[in-house]
């Protein structure tokens, strides 16, 4: 069935595109010397980005789900934010989408989930075109007014001088109890007449950022 992201996420995050907590060595070397990634702000390219999760119902049936509308920015000072339009949840079944919007997320009152982080841009200042670096990432995820911290690793690749790609190196595990969504999950289970819906989901993401 379905679940937060989220996250959710989420969960979460290309936000590491311009920062990271430790100065890991790049995976690949490159000879180009473009302008540092810290020179200006970056914006999410939603058409080239994806945030998805896998839900499990009845203990053994796994289903792919995603959110189709994302937006985000990374400021030059490392302030990063990602917004997930919860009404854009896509489970592959219109009835499930409706239940996710109205029962689980209650999007009329809670239209978006947010992910925020304060990053250190200097850690990425020397990333050259063609280089990749693996970084740990911590972020705060907020859904329906409840916030929780998540931690993961991301692989950041500078595709061109003005484009970076951030991919989750491992799934981020997000559960309903992190955001007070256990009752809503029970409502979904009852509506679908299922014996169970697993309350924890793995979240993966591929996020592209462009300069400016």
Secondary structure by P-SEA (a helix, b strand, c coil): cccccccccccccccccccccccccccccccccccccccbbbbbccccccccccccccccbbbbbbbcccccccccccbbbbbbcccccccccaaaaaaaaccccccccccbbbbbbbccccccccccccbbbbbbbbbbbbcccbbbbbbbbbbbbbccccbbbbbccbbbbbccccccaaaaaaaaaaaacccccccbbbbbbbbbbbcc
